[in-house]
Amino acid sequence: MKIAQVTEFFAPWAGGIGEHVAHLSRELVALGHEVHIVTSRHSGRAPVDPALERHTHRFGGAVRFPYNGSVASVTWAPGLPRRLDTLLRREGFDLVHVHNPMTPTLPLLALDRSTALNVGTFHAYHAREHMLALWRRVLQPRLQRLHLALAVSPAAQAAYQRYFGDASFEIVPNGIDLHRFSPNGHVEPPLGEQSLLFVGQLVPKKGLGTLLRAFALLLQEFPRLRLRVVGGGPGLGRQRAALPGALRSRVEFLGEQHGAPLVELYRDCDVFCAPSLGHESFGITLLEAMAAGKPIVASRIPGYLDVVRDGQEALLHRSGDPRDLRDALRRVLTDRGLRRQLVQRSQQRVARYAWPRVAREVEAKYEQLLRERC
């Protein structure tokens, strides 16, 4: 098959959707397919894969802006529809796979202009999405152009069915490179000298403020505890400057990290914390921590609940509640048996999300669609 993967988000911009597209594309190439990536010209620090770049088509520039508690992007370029038409006509794709197909500009334009079979993956979760509510009547006909709609989780499916109730979705989750994140021989330090790890964009929805308040409470009991914060974004300087003096020697802001350095940070921590406030469709960082063999404390929110179970693969706390988060972290830090139980169960569960398995699921969906429509 000759397949186009269309996404607003791709390396060198770091983020879950770009990682999803890159991994899926590599696996599909390994399965014998020709994969092209259609995206924007991004700036950022995430590594670009030269093998994928040979068939990557970049249009215009990415315009970024705050949205939905995070940072959104749209592609802008003079004559973008015409240039996209030229690409689609020249390449003659069998399938055009659009990621977040109801969002401007590249996803919607590709869906409008494609004459191939169209597949869409819905990645986002939102309790309420004002853009979808406002433009539902305009977007409904575009949704009908999808021959197959996929969602990365039941939470993502529910978010879109709230506005497009008659839409039919199939669930294919995000994946993880198990080999890359496999555990090493990390030796646990003494009680109270452990380290916590946070990984995510420094935007409000990721809940770092809640974690910092919980960490300040924990320091009263464990003054040698450390917190490492991995991530960039508009809140980096503000969060660092607002850090109380008592925390500055125990909190380390490391900025964006990728590749081997990021893997080592996972392997070197004692507990991974994901305190997001909401708007999470899945939680790729949870998979990374699970694959690295780390106990997890996370917020009890849709999306995360599709990946981990409370008391099974993670200990969950009330979103936005620093005291409840403090209590959950204390339990995991002080109970070695609980840590081992969480890690053992998460290692069993994460195998379901290995990228080769997920990519074969997507390939099977493609093949079924081609059989039914051709």
N, C-alpha and C positions, 0 to 999 in steps of 0.2 A: 504493500500500500504506500501511496504517497500522501503524507499527512502534513497539514499546517497546524501549528500550535500558536494561537493568537493570545497575547497577554500584554496588558499595560505595564506589568511589573516583571523585570528581568535584570540579571546581573549586567552592570556592576551595582545596581540597587539591591541591597540586601532585603530579604523578606520571604515569608512562607510561600507565597504564590510563585515567585520566581524560582525558588528551590524545587517546588513541586513540578513545574514545567521542565526544569533542567533534568531532574532525575527521571521523570517519565520519558522524556525525549531520548536520553541515553539508553534506557532499557528497551524502548521500541526500536532504536537503531540496532541494538544487540540482537533483537528478534528478527532482524532482516528488513525492516521498513525504512523508507526514506522520509526523514522528518525535517521540516523547515520551521523556524521560529519567526514570528512576525511580532515586532515590539517597537519600543521607542528608543531614542538615544538618551541613555541615563548617565548620570554621574553617581559615583559612590565607590566603596572600597571592596565590595564582594568580588571574588575572583571570577574572571571570565574564562569559560572553557573553550580553548581554541578549536577543538573538534566540532563543537556545536556552532561556533561562530561562523564556520565556513558556509553554513546554510541558515544564517540569521539575517533577517531583513529588518533594518532599523529605519523608521520614518520619523522625521521631525525631531522635536525635543519634548521632554517631559516637564509639564507644568505642575508643581506640587502645591498643595494647600491643606490646611487642617480640616479634617472631616470625621465625624462619627467617633471622636475620641482618639483618632489616629492621624496619619498623613495619607492623603489620596494623591493620585496623579492622573492627568489626562495628556494625551499626545496632541501637539499642535504643529501643523506644517502647512504651508501654502499648497493647494492642490492635492490634499491628502486623499480624498475619495478617488480622484483620477489615478493617482499613483498606486493606490491599493487595487483598483480595477486592473491596471496593467499587470501587476504581480500575479493576481489570481488567474487572469486569462493566460499569461505566459506559462505558468507552472502546471496548470491543469490538475489540481489536487483531487484525490479521491475523497478525502475527508478534510473538513475545516473544523478544528477543535478550538472553541472560543472559551476562555477562562473569565468568569464573571461576565457573562454575555449581556447583561442588562445595564452595563455601565459604559459611559462615554470614555474616549472617543473610538479607539481602535476596535474594541469588542463589538460595539453596536454597528459600526461601519462595516466590519468584516461580515457580520451576520446579515446585514442588509444586501451586501453585494456578492456574497458567495453563491455560486451556482452548483456547488458540490453538496454532498451530504454534510449536514451541520450537527456537530456535537457541542454541547455546552456543559462546563463544570461550574457549579455554584459553590464558591468558597466561603462566602461571608455569612456571619450571623449578626442580627440586630434585633433588639426587642421592638424597636419601631424605626422604620426607615422612611424619612420624610420625602426623599427623592422618589422612591417607588410609589408612595401614596399619591404624590402630586402628579406623576407622569404615568400612572398605571394604564390609562386608556391609550396612550401613545406607545407604551412598551408591549402591551398585550399582543399586537400583531407580530412583533419581533419574536416573542416567545414561541409563536406558532411556526416560525421558520426553523426551529430546532427539531431535528429528526430524533434526537436522543438527548435527554436532560439528565445529568449526573449531579449528585450533591456529595460533599465530602463527609457529611454526617447527618443524622436525623435533625440536629439543631439547625444546620444550614437549610435542609429541606423545609422545615417548619417556618423558617424566616421568610422564605419566598412564597410558600403556599398561603401565608397570611394575606398576600396581595394578589396572587394568581392561584386561586383555590382549585381550579380545574386542571392545573399542571400536574403531570405525572413525572416523578423523579425516581431514579435508581441510585442506590448508595454505593459509591466506591471511595474508600477513605484515602487520606494522605498516607505517604509511606515514609520509611526510614532506612538508611544505609546501616544495617546491623554491624557489618564488618568494621566500618569506620569508627563507630562509637563503642566497640566492644570493651568491656571492663579491663583494667590493668590490676596490678597488685597493690592498690592503695592501702596503706596501713592507717587505721583510725587513730587519731590523737586522743589524749586523755579527755574525759568529760569536762566540758566547759571551754576547751581549746579548739573546738571544731570550727568548720567554716561553712557558711551558707552561700548559695549561688543563686543569682537572679539573672535571667537572660531575656531581653526583649527591648523593643523600642521604648525610649523614655518619653512616652506619651501618657496622658491621664488614664486611659482604659487599662493599662498594664498593671496599675495598682502599686507602683513602687512606693508611693507615699504611705500607703497602709503598711507595707513591709518595714519601712524605716521607723515608723512609730512602734510597731511590734518589736523591732530589733532594739530600740532604746529601752523598752521594758525588759527584754531578755538580758541586756547588759547589767541590769541591777543584780541579777542572779549569777550571770556568767560573764564577768568583766573581760575575759580573754577571748570571747567569741569574735569571729570575723565575718564580714559580709562582703562579697565581691559582686559588683554590679557590671554586667556586660550589656552594652547597647548604646546606640547614638540617638540622634534626633533633637528636636528643638528644645527639649527639657533638660539636656545634659548640663549646660552651664548653670541653669537656674537651680537644679537639684543639688549640684555640688556646692553652690554658694549658700543655699539655705540650710545646709547640714549643720545641726548644732555642734558646738565645739566638743562636747563629750563624745560625739560619734566619729569625729574626723579621723582619729587614729585607728578606728576599727572598721571603717567602710572604705573600700577601694573602688573607684570608678575607672573602669578599664576601656571605655569606649567600645566601638564595634570590634568584634573578633570573628575570624573566619578560619576555616580549614583546621589544620593541626593545632594551632593555639586554642581554638574554641573547644576542640575535643579534649585537650589536656585540662582545661578548666573544669569541664564536667567530671573528668576522672579524678581530679584533685579535691573536689568538694566533698563534704560529708552529708549535706542535705540540700536538695534542690527545691526552691520555692517559686511557685507561680501564683501570685496574689491578684490576678486580673479581676477587674470590676465587672466585666461582662463583654459583650460584642466579640466573643471568641467562638468561631465555628468548630474548632477542633482542638488545637493545642499541640503544634509540632514540637515545641520544646519539651513537652511531657514525654513524647516518644524518644527524644534524644536522651533525656535523663534515664528513662527506663532502659534503653539500650546500653547506656554507660553503667548500669547497675547501681543507681543511686536512689535512696528513699526520697519520696516526694511529699511535700505539703502544698496543697493547691486550694484555690477557692472553689466553692460549690456552685458552679455556674453551668448553664447549658453549653454544650461543646466539650468542656472538660468531662462532663458526666457521660459522654459518649465514648471516652477513652479509658478512664479509670473509675474504679468503684471505691467508695469510702471504706477504709479499713482493710481493703484487699490489695490494690496496687498503690494507693496513696491515702494520706490522711487529709480530709477536706475540712475547710473552715468557712464560716460565714463571710461572704464577700464584703470587703470594706470595713471589717471589724478587727482592729489591731489587737484587741485583747484575746479574741477567739483565735486569731492567728498566732499570737504569743503562746497560748496554751497548747495548740497543736504542735508548734515547733518544739516546745519544751518536752512534750511526750516523746517525740521522735528522737530528740537529742539524748534523752536520758534512758531510753529503753532499747537496749541492743537487740533483744528478741524481736521487738516490733520492727526495727529497721531491717533485720534479716528477713522477716516475713514479707514485708512490703517489697523488698528487692526480689525475692524468690518468685513471688506471684507476678510482678511486673515483667520479669525476664521471660516467664512463660507466655504472658499475654502479648508482648511486643512482637513476637515472631509472626503474628498474624499480619503485621504491617510492613514486613520486609518488601523493599521496592520491587524485586523480581516478581513476587507474588501479586502485588498491586498492579504492576504493568501488564501481567498476563490477564488479569481481570478486565483491564481496559481494552486490551487487544481482543478479547473474546466478545466484548460489547461491540467493538468496531466490526468484527467479522459477522456477527449476527445481523447488524444493521445493513451491511452490504448484501448479505444473502436475502434479506427481506425486501430491500428497496431496489435491487438491481436485477 
